[in-house]
Amino acid sequence: MDFKQLETFIEIAKHRSFSKAAKELFLTQPTITTHIQNLEKDLGTILINRNNKNISLTEPGEILYSHALEILNSRKKALFSLKEYEGKIEGVIDITSSSIPETYILPDILKSFINDFPDVKFTITHHDSHDAIDEILNEKVNFGFVGSKIPNPQIQYTDLIKDELVLITPYNYDIISDDSYVSISSLKSENFIMRKEGSGTRRVIINELKRNNLPLDYFNILAHVESNEATKEMVKKGIGLSIVSNKSIVDDISSKSLKSYKIKELDLKRKFYFIYSKKRINTPLEEKFIDHISNFFE
């Protein structure tokens, strides 16, 4: 067996798809199939079940998977050490992020890291806080940046910065308030734009409503939206009010396109987190990124 075969096997195992593995590796699907057939021939066993639409690993495939990860990680460490010796640190770091960290936190982190290591590349995907954990545990990405803490014994959480959710309205919209505070009872007749299920923002809101013995449908929700930016635009157009991250509206408040308020009865403070797998053995490059995050937020 060779490295290309192992890389192909791992990608198929991660994505449960030959076509997705081919796309990730920039190879044709027949090439992917040939790699797996040759690997199975070399090992004298079937590694992947192909009996139905859902690709899965056989028992020998499950055994090989963890060893294959270790082999490729060892290879990465060796290549990293050689490049470090030559004074050139390079590689690719795979990151997933939820909406707010992706837009308002991650760019500064990447700029700082690239200043120190200009030959490092990144791939960045978007997932909500819940799905980001699955991506990491399935080893599709190395790291995540999320806006809610979902307990999982296999995930390491590192606190980054504090945030607070606030009520937003169009700038010229009249609402009863007391020194920028509004009562939740005054919002019952308002139309609302709410983030979709899986969003960290939505989870914080639901938890606080529960603490006050209120259901989510206490608000008259007109639309459930995936994007924070789309949510803000809908509010600007007067479609409804919403509750969003205070970090995401700094420019909108300055330009007088939105107004923000705190809701008296709800404690909507939260944190953003940097996450990665506890069980995975990180490469030296990934360890440098973890150290950089720690130093960056100190």
N, C-alpha and C positions, 0 to 999 in steps of 0.2 A: 504494500500500500504506500501511496505517496501523499504529499501535503495537499495537492489539488483534490484528490479523492476524499480526503478527510474534510477539507473545507466544504466541498459539495455536500457531503453527508450531513455535516452540522447545519448548513443552511436549509436543507430539506427538513431536518428534524425541527428546526426553529419555526419554519413557516408552514410545515405540513403541506408543502406544495412543491412540485418539480418546477412549475412555471415561475413561481415567485423566487425560488432559489436561482434559477437561470437569470432572472432579472437582476438580482442582487449581485451576482458574480459576473455579469456582463458576458454570459455564455449562451449558446443556443440550447434549447431543451434536449435535442438529441445528444449533445455533448455531455449534458448533465446525466442523462440516462446511461451513457457509456461509462462515465466515471463510477456510478453506483454499481453497474453490472461487473465492472472490473474489480472493484473493491470486494464485492460479495464473492467473486470467483477466487480472489487471492486469499480470502479468509475462510472460504469453504462453508459459508452459511448465509442465510437470508437475513438482511438487516431491516428491510422496509416492507410493510404489508401494502400490497397494491390491489387488494381484492375488492375494494369499494372506493367510493368517491373520496372518502376521508383517509388521507395518508396517515399511517401510524408506524411506530417502531416495533419490531419484534423484540423478544426478550434479549437475544444477542445484540440487537440494535441499541437497546437501553444500556447494556453493559458497555458497549463501545463508545457511546455518546460521551460519558464522563471522561473516559480515557482520551478521547479525541480532543476534547477541550483542553485537557492538561498538556497534551502533546503540542497543540498549536500555541498555547500560552507560553510554553517553554521555548518554542521557536521565536515567538515575539520577543521574549526576554533576551535571548541570545542576539537577535538582530539589533535590539535596542542598545545592549551593552557595547556592541561593535560600533554603532553609530555614535554613542556617547563618547567612546574612546577617540573617535575621529572628530569630535567636537560638533556633531550635527545630530540633533535630536529630532526625529520625525516619526510620523505615524498618523493614524486616524482614530478620533474619539467619537463614539456614537452617543448622542444625547436625545432624550425626549423631554418635552416640557409642556406644562399647561399654559393657558393663555397669558395670564399676567406676568409670570416670570419670563416667558418667552419674549415678550415685548419690552418689558421695563427693567429686567434684572440681568438676563443672560447676555445681552450685547456688551455691557460693561465688563462682565467676567471674561468673555472671549477676547475682547480687545486687550485686556491686561495680560492674559495668558499668551496671546500671539506676540505681544511685545517681547516676552521672554523666550518664546519658542516659535519663531516665525515659520518653521517648516512643518508644523503640526497642522493637520486638516481636521475638519469637523463635519459630521452629518447630523442634522437636527430635524426631528420629526415632532409633530404635535399630537399629544394625547391628553385627555383629562386626567385628573389626579388618580382616579381608580385604575384606568387602563395603563397608566405609566408604570405602575407596580407590576402588572402582568408582563409588560414589555421587558422589564429588567429581570424578572424571575425566569422568563423564557429565553434570556440571554440574547435578545434581539438588539438591545442597546446596553451601554455601560452605565450610564448615569441618568438621573431625572431631576427636574426642578418642579415642585408642586406647591399648591396652596392649601392643602389639607393633610392631616396626619391620619392615615388609615392603619390601625394596628396590624402588624404582620411581623412575626418573629424572625423572618429571613431578610427583612429590610432594615438597613441602617439609616436613621434620620439625623441630619445635621441642621440645627436652626440657622437660618440666614438673617432675615430682617422681619420686623413687625409691620403689620398692615391693619387697616380698619375698613370695613365696608360702610358705605354711606348711601343714603337715598339721593337720587339725582332727578332733577326736573328740567324742562326747558328753561332758559334764562328768564324769559318774561312770564313764566307761569306763576299764578298766585296760589299760595298754599299757607294755611294757618301755621305759624311757627312762633316759638319763643326763644329768641337769641340763637337762631339756627338749629333749634331742637323741635321735632314734631312728635305728636302723640300717635301711637300706632292706630288708635281708634279713628283718627281723622283720615286714615288712608284706606279704610274699608270700602269706600265708594269709588276709589281711584282705579283706573286701568293700569295693569302692570306688565312689563316685559321681564321674563325670568330666564335665567340660564338653564340649559338642559341638564338632565340627570347625569351624574358623574363629575360635574363641575365642583371644585372646591368651594367656590362662592355659594353655590346652591346648598351645599352641605352645611356650611356655617349658618345660613339663614334658617334652614329646616331645624337644626339643633336648637337655635335660640327661640324659634316659635314653639317648639315642644316644651322648652323650659317654662314658657308662659302659657302652656296648655292650649296652644293654638295650632290648627292644621295649616298646611301650605295654602290650601284653597281659601284661607281667610282673605287673601288678596284675590282680586278679580284679574286673573292672568289671561291676557289676550294671546300671548305667544311665548313659546319656549325656544330660546336661541342658543346656538353653539358658541358664537363668537362674542367676545366682550366689545369689540369695536362695532359690530353690527347692533348690539344692544344700545350703545351710546347714540348711534345715528338714529335709531328708532325713537329714542327719547327726544332727541333734538327736533325731530319731525312732529312731535306732539302725539305720537301713537299711544304712549303710556309712560309711566314712571318706572324706575328700576332701582335695584340695590347693587352697587358695584364697588370695586376696589378704589380706595381713595388715591392710590398711586397712579391709577389709570386716567384720572381726570384733571391732573394738574394743569395741562395746557388748555383744556376745555374751560376750566374755571377762569384762567387768565384771559382767554379770548372772549369771555362772556357769552359762551354758547350753552353752558349748563350752570345750574346752581346745585349746591349740595347741602344736605341736612343730616343730622344724627337723629336716630329714632330713640326716644327717651327710654322705652321699656326694654330695648334689645342691646345686649353687649356683643357687638359685632367685630371685636378685635380678633386677630388671628396672626399666624406667622407663615412665612414661606420656608420651604425645606429643600435641602439637597439630599437626594437619596441614591443608594446603590445596594447591591446584594451583599449580604454578610457571607454567603457560602462561596462566592466566586473568588478565585485567586486573581488579583489584579496584576496587570503588567507594570513594569517600572514607569512607563509613560502615564498610565492611569493613576498610579500612586502619586506622581508629580502633580497631576490635576487635582487630586483630593487635597494634597498639601496646599496647593495654590488657593483653592476655595477657602480653606481654613484661614490662611494668612490674609486673603482678600477681605474677609468680613471681620477680622480683628481690627 
